[in-house]
Amino acid sequence: MSERQAAYRVLLPMSERQLQQCVYDLARLLGWRCYHTWDSRHSAAGFPDLLCVREERIIAIELKRDARAAARVTVTQTAWLEAFSRAHVETALWWDEHWRSGEIEQSLKGERP
Protein backbone atom coordinates (compact mmCIF):
# COMPACT_ATOMS: atom_id res chain seq x y z
CA MET A 1 0.00 0.00 0.00
CA SER A 2 1.36 3.43 -0.91
CA GLU A 3 1.78 6.21 1.64
CA ARG A 4 -1.03 8.12 -0.04
CA GLN A 5 -3.39 5.15 0.24
CA ALA A 6 -2.39 4.56 3.86
CA ALA A 7 -3.00 8.23 4.68
CA TYR A 8 -6.64 7.93 3.64
CA ARG A 9 -7.25 5.30 6.30
CA VAL A 10 -6.49 7.65 9.19
CA LEU A 11 -9.40 9.98 8.47
CA LEU A 12 -11.46 8.88 11.47
CA PRO A 13 -14.21 9.53 12.19
CA MET A 14 -15.38 10.49 8.73
CA SER A 15 -18.58 11.85 7.29
CA GLU A 16 -20.31 10.19 4.36
CA ARG A 17 -18.99 12.96 2.12
CA GLN A 18 -15.41 12.33 3.31
CA LEU A 19 -15.83 8.59 2.79
CA GLN A 20 -17.17 9.20 -0.69
CA GLN A 21 -14.21 11.41 -1.56
CA CYS A 22 -11.76 8.79 -0.25
CA VAL A 23 -13.42 6.00 -2.24
CA TYR A 24 -13.59 8.17 -5.36
CA ASP A 25 -9.92 9.21 -5.06
CA LEU A 26 -8.72 5.65 -4.46
CA ALA A 27 -10.81 4.30 -7.34
CA ARG A 28 -9.39 6.92 -9.70
CA LEU A 29 -5.87 6.15 -8.45
CA LEU A 30 -6.47 2.48 -9.27
CA GLY A 31 -7.66 3.26 -12.81
CA TRP A 32 -11.43 3.32 -12.38
CA ARG A 33 -13.71 5.75 -14.22
CA CYS A 34 -16.23 7.03 -11.68
CA TYR A 35 -19.54 8.84 -11.92
CA HIS A 36 -21.17 10.75 -9.09
CA THR A 37 -24.28 12.93 -9.33
CA TRP A 38 -23.19 16.17 -7.68
CA ASP A 39 -26.69 17.61 -7.36
CA SER A 40 -29.25 14.84 -6.88
CA ARG A 41 -32.26 17.17 -6.74
CA HIS A 42 -32.94 16.64 -10.45
CA SER A 43 -31.92 12.97 -10.59
CA ALA A 44 -33.69 9.69 -9.93
CA ALA A 45 -34.24 9.14 -6.21
CA GLY A 46 -32.02 6.53 -4.60
CA PHE A 47 -29.46 6.26 -7.42
CA PRO A 48 -26.16 4.92 -5.97
CA ASP A 49 -23.54 7.39 -4.76
CA LEU A 50 -20.88 6.14 -7.19
CA LEU A 51 -20.89 4.14 -10.38
CA CYS A 52 -17.37 2.90 -11.13
CA VAL A 53 -16.14 1.16 -14.29
CA ARG A 54 -12.79 -0.50 -15.01
CA GLU A 55 -12.27 -2.96 -17.83
CA GLU A 56 -15.05 -5.56 -17.57
CA ARG A 57 -16.12 -4.57 -14.04
CA ILE A 58 -18.85 -2.14 -13.04
CA ILE A 59 -19.68 -1.46 -9.40
CA ALA A 60 -22.73 0.47 -8.19
CA ILE A 61 -21.77 1.78 -4.76
CA GLU A 62 -23.98 3.12 -1.98
CA LEU A 63 -22.03 4.73 0.85
CA LYS A 64 -23.10 5.37 4.43
CA ARG A 65 -21.30 7.08 7.29
CA ASP A 66 -21.41 4.05 9.59
CA ALA A 67 -23.23 0.78 10.25
CA ARG A 68 -26.15 2.54 11.94
CA ALA A 69 -26.70 4.70 8.87
CA ALA A 70 -26.30 1.63 6.62
CA ALA A 71 -29.19 0.03 8.46
CA ARG A 72 -31.36 2.90 7.17
CA VAL A 73 -30.89 2.36 3.43
CA THR A 74 -34.02 3.71 1.75
CA VAL A 75 -36.47 1.66 -0.27
CA THR A 76 -35.43 3.48 -3.45
CA GLN A 77 -31.72 2.94 -2.74
CA THR A 78 -32.37 -0.76 -2.23
CA ALA A 79 -34.43 -0.91 -5.43
CA TRP A 80 -31.57 0.61 -7.46
CA LEU A 81 -29.00 -1.78 -5.99
CA GLU A 82 -31.29 -4.74 -6.66
CA ALA A 83 -31.88 -3.56 -10.25
CA PHE A 84 -28.14 -3.30 -10.87
CA SER A 85 -27.60 -6.72 -9.32
CA ARG A 86 -30.26 -8.31 -11.55
CA ALA A 87 -28.41 -6.79 -14.52
CA HIS A 88 -25.24 -8.59 -13.34
CA VAL A 89 -23.58 -5.39 -12.11
CA GLU A 90 -21.60 -5.67 -8.88
CA THR A 91 -23.13 -3.73 -6.01
CA ALA A 92 -21.67 -2.57 -2.74
CA LEU A 93 -23.02 -1.01 0.43
CA TRP A 94 -19.97 0.33 2.23
CA TRP A 95 -19.43 2.41 5.37
CA ASP A 96 -16.46 3.66 7.41
CA GLU A 97 -15.55 0.24 8.83
CA HIS A 98 -15.10 -1.15 5.31
CA TRP A 99 -12.65 1.69 4.65
CA ARG A 100 -10.67 1.16 7.85
CA SER A 101 -10.48 -2.62 7.37
CA GLY A 102 -9.14 -2.31 3.83
CA GLU A 103 -12.14 -4.14 2.35
CA ILE A 104 -12.91 -1.29 -0.06
CA GLU A 105 -9.33 -1.19 -1.31
CA GLN A 106 -9.29 -4.97 -1.78
CA SER A 107 -12.54 -4.87 -3.71
CA LEU A 108 -11.38 -2.06 -5.98
CA LYS A 109 -8.16 -3.95 -6.65
CA GLY A 110 -10.17 -7.05 -7.51
CA GLU A 111 -9.01 -8.97 -4.46
CA ARG A 112 -11.35 -10.88 -2.19
CA PRO A 113 -11.45 -9.66 1.44
DSSP file with accessible surface (Angstrom, degrees, kcal/mol):
  #  RESIDUE AA STRUCTURE BP1 BP2  ACC     N-H-->O    O-->H-N    N-H-->O    O-->H-N    TCO  KAPPA ALPHA  PHI   PSI    X-CA   Y-CA   Z-CA
    1    1 A M              0   0  118      0, 0.0     2,-0.0     0, 0.0     0, 0.0   0.000 360.0 360.0 360.0 135.1    0.0    0.0    0.0
    2    2 A S     >  -     0   0   52      1,-0.1     4,-2.6     4,-0.0     5,-0.2  -0.277 360.0-111.0 -74.7 164.9    1.4    3.4   -0.9
    3    3 A E  H  > S+     0   0  179      1,-0.2     4,-2.4     2,-0.2     5,-0.1   0.891 119.8  53.7 -61.7 -38.6    1.8    6.2    1.6
    4    4 A R  H  > S+     0   0  141      2,-0.2     4,-1.3     1,-0.2    -1,-0.2   0.930 110.2  45.8 -63.6 -44.4   -1.0    8.1    0.0
    5    5 A Q  H  > S+     0   0   18      1,-0.2     4,-0.7     2,-0.2     3,-0.4   0.919 113.0  50.4 -63.9 -42.4   -3.4    5.1    0.2
    6    6 A A  H >< S+     0   0   41     -4,-2.6     3,-0.9     1,-0.2     4,-0.4   0.883 103.9  59.9 -63.3 -36.3   -2.4    4.6    3.9
    7    7 A A  H >< S+     0   0   57     -4,-2.4     3,-1.3     1,-0.3    -1,-0.2   0.860  96.8  60.5 -62.7 -34.0   -3.0    8.2    4.7
    8    8 A Y  H >< S+     0   0   35     -4,-1.3     3,-1.2    -3,-0.4    -1,-0.3   0.825  95.3  63.2 -63.0 -29.6   -6.6    7.9    3.6
    9    9 A R  T << S+     0   0   62     -3,-0.9    -1,-0.3    -4,-0.7    -2,-0.2   0.666  91.9  63.7 -71.9 -16.1   -7.2    5.3    6.3
   10   10 A V  T <   +     0   0  112     -3,-1.3     2,-2.1    -4,-0.4    -1,-0.2   0.439  68.2 107.9 -90.3   2.6   -6.5    7.7    9.2
   11   11 A L    <   -     0   0   73     -3,-1.2    -1,-0.1    -4,-0.2    89,-0.1  -0.490  61.4-171.6 -79.5  76.2   -9.4   10.0    8.5
   12   12 A L        +     0   0   81     -2,-2.1     2,-0.1     1,-0.1     3,-0.0  -0.967  57.5  21.6-125.6 141.1  -11.5    8.9   11.5
   13   13 A P  S    S-     0   0  120      0, 0.0     2,-0.4     0, 0.0    -1,-0.1   0.730  87.6-176.1 -71.1 161.9  -14.2    9.5   12.2
   14   14 A M        -     0   0    8     51,-0.2    82,-0.1    -2,-0.1     2,-0.1  -0.942  22.2-127.6-128.4 148.5  -15.4   10.5    8.7
   15   15 A S     >  -     0   0   48     -2,-0.4     4,-2.6     1,-0.1     5,-0.2  -0.352  36.4-103.9 -79.5 169.2  -18.6   11.9    7.3
   16   16 A E  H  > S+     0   0   58      1,-0.2     4,-2.8     2,-0.2     5,-0.2   0.901 124.2  53.5 -61.6 -38.6  -20.3   10.2    4.4
   17   17 A R  H  > S+     0   0  205      2,-0.2     4,-2.3     1,-0.2    -1,-0.2   0.910 109.5  47.3 -63.1 -42.3  -19.0   13.0    2.1
   18   18 A Q  H  > S+     0   0   88      2,-0.2     4,-2.4     1,-0.2    -2,-0.2   0.921 112.4  49.8 -65.1 -42.5  -15.4   12.3    3.3
   19   19 A L  H  X S+     0   0    0     -4,-2.6     4,-2.8     1,-0.2     5,-0.2   0.934 110.0  51.2 -60.5 -45.3  -15.8    8.6    2.8
   20   20 A Q  H  X S+     0   0   22     -4,-2.8     4,-2.9     1,-0.2    -1,-0.2   0.918 110.0  48.9 -59.3 -43.3  -17.2    9.2   -0.7
   21   21 A Q  H  X S+     0   0   77     -4,-2.3     4,-2.9     2,-0.2    -1,-0.2   0.910 111.6  49.7 -64.9 -40.0  -14.2   11.4   -1.6
   22   22 A C  H  X S+     0   0    3     -4,-2.4     4,-2.6     2,-0.2     5,-0.2   0.934 113.5  45.2 -62.9 -46.1  -11.8    8.8   -0.3
   23   23 A V  H  X S+     0   0    0     -4,-2.8     4,-2.8     2,-0.2     5,-0.2   0.938 114.7  48.8 -64.3 -44.4  -13.4    6.0   -2.2
   24   24 A Y  H  X S+     0   0   62     -4,-2.9     4,-2.6    -5,-0.2     5,-0.2   0.943 113.1  46.9 -59.5 -48.8  -13.6    8.2   -5.4
   25   25 A D  H  X S+     0   0   38     -4,-2.9     4,-2.4    -5,-0.2    -1,-0.2   0.914 114.3  46.7 -62.6 -43.6   -9.9    9.2   -5.1
   26   26 A L  H  X S+     0   0    2     -4,-2.6     4,-2.0    -5,-0.2    -1,-0.2   0.930 111.7  51.1 -65.6 -43.5   -8.7    5.7   -4.5
   27   27 A A  H  <>S+     0   0    0     -4,-2.8     5,-2.8    -5,-0.2    -2,-0.2   0.940 111.7  47.1 -59.3 -46.0  -10.8    4.3   -7.3
   28   28 A R  H ><5S+     0   0  120     -4,-2.6     3,-1.7     1,-0.2    -1,-0.2   0.915 109.8  53.9 -62.3 -41.5   -9.4    6.9   -9.7
   29   29 A L  H 3<5S+     0   0   78     -4,-2.4    -1,-0.2     1,-0.3    -2,-0.2   0.856 108.3  50.8 -60.3 -33.9   -5.9    6.1   -8.5
   30   30 A L  T 3<5S-     0   0   36     -4,-2.0    -1,-0.3    -3,-0.1    -2,-0.2   0.308 128.2 -96.3 -90.4   8.3   -6.5    2.5   -9.3
   31   31 A G  T < 5S+     0   0   50     -3,-1.7     2,-0.2     1,-0.3    -3,-0.2   0.601  74.6 142.8  93.4  12.9   -7.7    3.3  -12.8
   32   32 A W      < -     0   0    0     -5,-2.8     2,-0.5    -6,-0.2    -1,-0.3  -0.588  46.8-136.5 -83.8 147.7  -11.4    3.3  -12.4
   33   33 A R  E     -A   53   0A 187     20,-3.1    20,-2.9    -2,-0.2     2,-0.4  -0.900  31.9-164.3 -95.8 129.7  -13.7    5.7  -14.2
   34   34 A C  E     -A   52   0A  23     -2,-0.5     2,-0.4    18,-0.2    18,-0.2  -0.942  16.2-161.5-125.5 142.3  -16.2    7.0  -11.7
   35   35 A Y  E     +A   51   0A 122     16,-2.4    16,-2.0    -2,-0.4     2,-0.4  -0.968  12.3 172.5-119.7 135.5  -19.5    8.8  -11.9
   36   36 A H        -     0   0   29     -2,-0.4     2,-0.8    14,-0.2    14,-0.1  -0.991  32.2-129.4-139.7 131.3  -21.2   10.7   -9.1
   37   37 A T        -     0   0   24     -2,-0.4     3,-0.3    11,-0.3     6,-0.1  -0.721  20.6-166.6 -79.1 112.2  -24.3   12.9   -9.3
   38   38 A W  S    S+     0   0  186     -2,-0.8     2,-0.5     1,-0.3    -1,-0.2   0.828  80.5  31.3 -72.9 -32.7  -23.2   16.2   -7.7
   39   39 A D    >   -     0   0   70      1,-0.1     3,-0.9    -3,-0.1    -1,-0.3  -0.863  66.5-179.0-128.5  98.3  -26.7   17.6   -7.4
   40   40 A S  G >   +     0   0   86     -2,-0.5     3,-1.9    -3,-0.3     7,-0.1   0.518  59.9  95.7 -78.8  -2.1  -29.2   14.8   -6.9
   41   41 A R  G 3  S+     0   0  194      1,-0.3    -1,-0.2     4,-0.0     4,-0.1   0.791  94.4  35.8 -60.7 -27.8  -32.3   17.2   -6.7
   42   42 A H  G <  S+     0   0  169     -3,-0.9    -1,-0.3     2,-0.1     2,-0.3   0.081 107.7  85.9-112.8  23.3  -32.9   16.6  -10.5
   43   43 A S  S <  S-     0   0   49     -3,-1.9     2,-0.1     1,-0.1     3,-0.1  -0.742  92.5 -73.4-118.4 168.5  -31.9   13.0  -10.6
   44   44 A A    >   -     0   0   57     -2,-0.3     3,-1.5     1,-0.1    -1,-0.1  -0.373  58.5-106.7 -62.2 133.1  -33.7    9.7   -9.9
   45   45 A A  T 3  S+     0   0   69      1,-0.2    -1,-0.1    -2,-0.1    -4,-0.0  -0.321  98.6  14.9 -61.9 137.7  -34.2    9.1   -6.2
   46   46 A G  T 3  S+     0   0   17      1,-0.2    -1,-0.2    -3,-0.1    34,-0.2   0.425  79.2 156.7  83.7  -2.2  -32.0    6.5   -4.6
   47   47 A F    <   -     0   0   53     -3,-1.5    -1,-0.2     1,-0.1    30,-0.1  -0.316  54.6 -91.7 -58.2 139.7  -29.5    6.3   -7.4
   48   48 A P        -     0   0    5      0, 0.0   -11,-0.3     0, 0.0    14,-0.2  -0.087  27.6-120.4 -54.9 154.2  -26.2    4.9   -6.0
   49   49 A D  S    S+     0   0   26     12,-0.7     2,-0.4     1,-0.2   -12,-0.3   0.858  93.6  18.8 -63.4 -40.2  -23.5    7.4   -4.8
   50   50 A L  E     - B   0  61A   1     11,-2.2    11,-3.2   -14,-0.1     2,-0.5  -0.994  55.7-164.7-135.5 143.2  -20.9    6.1   -7.2
   51   51 A L  E     -AB  35  60A  39    -16,-2.0   -16,-2.4    -2,-0.4     2,-0.4  -0.990  22.6-172.0-123.3 115.3  -20.9    4.1  -10.4
   52   52 A C  E     -AB  34  59A   0      7,-2.6     7,-2.8    -2,-0.5     2,-0.4  -0.931   7.2-171.7-118.4 136.9  -17.4    2.9  -11.1
   53   53 A V  E     +AB  33  58A  57    -20,-2.9   -20,-3.1    -2,-0.4     2,-0.3  -0.987  12.6 161.7-130.2 132.2  -16.1    1.2  -14.3
   54   54 A R  E >   - B   0  57A  54      3,-2.4     3,-2.6    -2,-0.4   -22,-0.1  -0.892  66.5 -49.7-150.1 121.4  -12.8   -0.5  -15.0
   55   55 A E  T 3  S-     0   0  159     -2,-0.3    -1,-0.1     1,-0.3     0, 0.0  -0.306 125.2 -14.1  52.0-123.3  -12.3   -3.0  -17.8
   56   56 A E  T 3  S+     0   0  161     -3,-0.1     2,-0.4    -2,-0.0    -1,-0.3   0.445 119.1  93.7 -90.1   3.7  -15.1   -5.6  -17.6
   57   57 A R  E <   +B   54   0A  35     -3,-2.6    -3,-2.4    32,-0.1     2,-0.4  -0.782  45.3 178.8-102.0 139.5  -16.1   -4.6  -14.0
   58   58 A I  E     -B   53   0A  66     -2,-0.4    32,-1.5    -5,-0.2     2,-0.4  -0.998   7.3-169.2-130.7 133.9  -18.9   -2.1  -13.0
   59   59 A I  E     -Bc  52  90A   1     -7,-2.8    -7,-2.6    -2,-0.4     2,-0.6  -0.989  12.2-156.4-127.4 125.4  -19.7   -1.5   -9.4
   60   60 A A  E     -Bc  51  91A   0     30,-2.7    32,-2.1    -2,-0.4     2,-0.5  -0.893  25.1-163.2 -94.9 119.1  -22.7    0.5   -8.2
   61   61 A I  E     -Bc  50  92A   0    -11,-3.2   -11,-2.2    -2,-0.6   -12,-0.7  -0.927  19.3-170.3-118.2 125.3  -21.8    1.8   -4.8
   62   62 A E  E     - c   0  93A   1     30,-2.9    32,-2.3    -2,-0.5     2,-0.4  -0.941  18.3-159.1-107.1 129.3  -24.0    3.1   -2.0
   63   63 A L  E     - c   0  94A   0     -2,-0.5     2,-0.3    30,-0.2    32,-0.2  -0.886  11.3-177.1-113.7 142.3  -22.0    4.7    0.9
   64   64 A K        -     0   0   22     30,-2.3    32,-0.4    -2,-0.4     6,-0.1  -0.958  34.2-121.2-133.9 153.7  -23.1    5.4    4.4
   65   65 A R  S    S-     0   0  101     -2,-0.3    31,-0.9    30,-0.2     2,-0.3   0.885  86.7 -21.4 -61.0 -42.7  -21.3    7.1    7.3
   66   66 A D  S  > S-     0   0   22     29,-0.2     4,-2.3    30,-0.1     5,-0.2  -0.913  78.4 -78.9-157.8-179.5  -21.4    4.1    9.6
   67   67 A A  H  > S+     0   0   54     -2,-0.3     4,-1.5     1,-0.2     5,-0.1   0.853 124.4  55.8 -62.2 -36.2  -23.2    0.8   10.3
   68   68 A R  H  4 S+     0   0  172      1,-0.2     4,-0.3     2,-0.2     3,-0.2   0.929 110.5  44.6 -63.2 -42.7  -26.1    2.5   11.9
   69   69 A A  H >4 S+     0   0    8      1,-0.2     3,-1.7     2,-0.2    -2,-0.2   0.879 108.3  58.5 -67.5 -35.7  -26.7    4.7    8.9
   70   70 A A  H >< S+     0   0    9     -4,-2.3     3,-1.1     1,-0.3    -1,-0.2   0.811  96.7  62.4 -63.9 -27.9  -26.3    1.6    6.6
   71   71 A A  T 3< S+     0   0   85     -4,-1.5    -1,-0.3     1,-0.3    -2,-0.2   0.650  98.5  59.2 -70.8 -12.7  -29.2    0.0    8.5
   72   72 A R  T <   +     0   0  152     -3,-1.7    -1,-0.3    -4,-0.3    -2,-0.1  -0.112  68.8 152.3-109.6  35.9  -31.4    2.9    7.2
   73   73 A V    <   -     0   0   31     -3,-1.1    -3,-0.1     1,-0.1    -9,-0.0  -0.452  47.4-117.4 -63.3 134.3  -30.9    2.4    3.4
   74   74 A T     >  -     0   0   62     -2,-0.1     4,-2.6     1,-0.1     5,-0.2  -0.264  14.9-112.1 -75.1 163.9  -34.0    3.7    1.8
   75   75 A V  H  > S+     0   0  125      1,-0.2     4,-2.5     2,-0.2     5,-0.1   0.902 119.6  49.2 -59.7 -42.4  -36.5    1.7   -0.3
   76   76 A T  H  > S+     0   0   64      2,-0.2     4,-2.1     1,-0.2    -1,-0.2   0.874 109.6  51.2 -70.0 -34.8  -35.4    3.5   -3.5
   77   77 A Q  H  > S+     0   0   25      2,-0.2     4,-2.3     1,-0.2    -2,-0.2   0.936 112.0  47.4 -64.6 -44.2  -31.7    2.9   -2.7
   78   78 A T  H  X S+     0   0   54     -4,-2.6     4,-2.8     1,-0.2     5,-0.2   0.910 109.4  54.0 -61.6 -42.0  -32.4   -0.8   -2.2
   79   79 A A  H  X S+     0   0   48     -4,-2.5     4,-2.3     1,-0.2    -1,-0.2   0.906 109.2  48.1 -61.0 -42.8  -34.4   -0.9   -5.4
   80   80 A W  H  X S+     0   0   80     -4,-2.1     4,-2.6     2,-0.2     5,-0.2   0.934 112.4  48.1 -63.1 -47.1  -31.6    0.6   -7.5
   81   81 A L  H  X S+     0   0   21     -4,-2.3     4,-2.4     1,-0.2    -2,-0.2   0.923 112.9  48.6 -62.1 -40.2  -29.0   -1.8   -6.0
   82   82 A E  H  X S+     0   0  104     -4,-2.8     4,-2.6     2,-0.2    -1,-0.2   0.897 110.1  51.8 -65.8 -38.6  -31.3   -4.7   -6.7
   83   83 A A  H  X S+     0   0   38     -4,-2.3     4,-1.3    -5,-0.2    -2,-0.2   0.927 111.3  46.7 -64.3 -43.9  -31.9   -3.6  -10.2
   84   84 A F  H  <>S+     0   0   34     -4,-2.6     5,-2.5     1,-0.2     3,-0.3   0.924 111.7  51.7 -62.8 -42.0  -28.1   -3.3  -10.9
   85   85 A S  H ><5S+     0   0   65     -4,-2.4     3,-1.9     1,-0.2    -2,-0.2   0.915 106.6  52.5 -62.6 -43.2  -27.6   -6.7   -9.3
   86   86 A R  H 3<5S+     0   0  168     -4,-2.6    -1,-0.2     1,-0.3    -2,-0.2   0.803 105.9  55.8 -62.0 -27.7  -30.3   -8.3  -11.5
   87   87 A A  T 3<5S-     0   0   64     -4,-1.3    -1,-0.3    -3,-0.3    -2,-0.2   0.241 124.4-107.3 -87.4  12.1  -28.4   -6.8  -14.5
   88   88 A H  T < 5S+     0   0  178     -3,-1.9     2,-0.4     1,-0.3    -3,-0.2   0.787  74.1 141.3  65.9  31.7  -25.2   -8.6  -13.3
   89   89 A V      < -     0   0   24     -5,-2.5    -1,-0.3    -6,-0.1   -30,-0.1  -0.874  57.1-113.4 -99.3 133.9  -23.6   -5.4  -12.1
   90   90 A E  E     -c   59   0A  66    -32,-1.5   -30,-2.7    -2,-0.4     2,-0.3  -0.390  35.3-162.1 -61.3 144.2  -21.6   -5.7   -8.9
   91   91 A T  E     -c   60   0A  59    -32,-0.2     2,-0.4    -2,-0.0   -30,-0.2  -0.942   8.3-171.2-128.7 153.2  -23.1   -3.7   -6.0
   92   92 A A  E     -c   61   0A  12    -32,-2.1   -30,-2.9    -2,-0.3     2,-0.5  -0.996  17.3-164.6-145.0 138.8  -21.7   -2.6   -2.7
   93   93 A L  E     +c   62   0A  56     -2,-0.4     2,-0.3   -32,-0.2   -30,-0.2  -0.970  31.9 174.5-118.2 105.4  -23.0   -1.0    0.4
   94   94 A W  E     +c   63   0A  11    -32,-2.3   -30,-2.3    -2,-0.5     2,-0.2  -0.879  13.4 175.5-118.4 148.4  -20.0    0.3    2.2
   95   95 A W    >>  -     0   0   58     -2,-0.3     3,-1.3   -32,-0.2     4,-1.2  -0.786  53.2 -71.5-137.2-174.7  -19.4    2.4    5.4
   96   96 A D  H 3> S+     0   0   21    -31,-0.9     4,-2.6   -32,-0.4     3,-0.4   0.817 125.0  58.3 -53.8 -37.7  -16.5    3.7    7.4
   97   97 A E  H 3> S+     0   0   89      1,-0.3     4,-2.4     2,-0.2     6,-0.3   0.877 102.4  54.6 -63.1 -35.6  -15.5    0.2    8.8
   98   98 A H  H <>>S+     0   0   25     -3,-1.3     6,-1.6     2,-0.2     5,-0.8   0.847 110.0  48.3 -65.7 -32.5  -15.1   -1.1    5.3
   99   99 A W  H ><5S+     0   0    8     -4,-1.2     3,-1.0    -3,-0.4    -2,-0.2   0.954 112.8  46.1 -69.0 -51.3  -12.7    1.7    4.6
  100  100 A R  H 3<5S+     0   0   82     -4,-2.6    -2,-0.2     1,-0.3    -1,-0.2   0.861 111.7  51.9 -61.7 -36.0  -10.7    1.2    7.8
  101  101 A S  H 3<5S-     0   0   64     -4,-2.4    -1,-0.3    -5,-0.2    -2,-0.2   0.647 110.6-118.9 -77.4 -14.4  -10.5   -2.6    7.4
  102  102 A G  T <X5S+     0   0    4     -3,-1.0     4,-2.6    -4,-0.6     5,-0.2   0.437  78.0 125.3  90.3   0.0   -9.1   -2.3    3.8
  103  103 A E  H  ><S+     0   0   59     -5,-0.8     4,-2.5    -6,-0.3     5,-0.2   0.892  72.2  51.0 -60.7 -40.1  -12.1   -4.1    2.3
  104  104 A I  H  > S+     0   0    0     -6,-1.6     4,-2.7     2,-0.2     5,-0.2   0.947 111.0  47.9 -64.3 -45.7  -12.9   -1.3   -0.1
  105  105 A E  H  > S+     0   0   15     -7,-0.3     4,-1.9     1,-0.2     6,-0.2   0.930 111.9  50.0 -60.6 -44.3   -9.3   -1.2   -1.3
  106  106 A Q  H  X>S+     0   0   63     -4,-2.6     5,-3.0     1,-0.2     4,-0.6   0.917 111.6  48.6 -60.7 -43.0   -9.3   -5.0   -1.8
  107  107 A S  H ><5S+     0   0   18     -4,-2.5     3,-1.1     1,-0.2    -2,-0.2   0.924 110.8  49.2 -64.6 -44.5  -12.5   -4.9   -3.7
  108  108 A L  H 3<5S+     0   0    0     -4,-2.7    -1,-0.2     1,-0.3    -2,-0.2   0.816 111.0  50.9 -66.4 -28.1  -11.4   -2.1   -6.0
  109  109 A K  H 3<5S-     0   0   72     -4,-1.9    -1,-0.3    -5,-0.2    -2,-0.2   0.568 119.8-112.0 -81.2 -10.8   -8.2   -4.0   -6.6
  110  110 A G  T <<5S+     0   0   41     -3,-1.1     2,-0.2    -4,-0.6    -3,-0.2   0.586  74.5 132.9  88.5  12.9  -10.2   -7.1   -7.5
  111  111 A E      < -     0   0   94     -5,-3.0    -1,-0.3    -6,-0.2    -2,-0.1  -0.617  58.8-118.5 -92.4 155.5   -9.0   -9.0   -4.5
  112  112 A R              0   0  190     -2,-0.2    -5,-0.0    -3,-0.1    -1,-0.0  -0.800 360.0 360.0 -93.6 131.9  -11.4  -10.9   -2.2
  113  113 A P              0   0  100      0, 0.0    -1,-0.1     0, 0.0   -11,-0.0  -0.197 360.0 360.0 -66.9 360.0  -11.5   -9.7    1.4
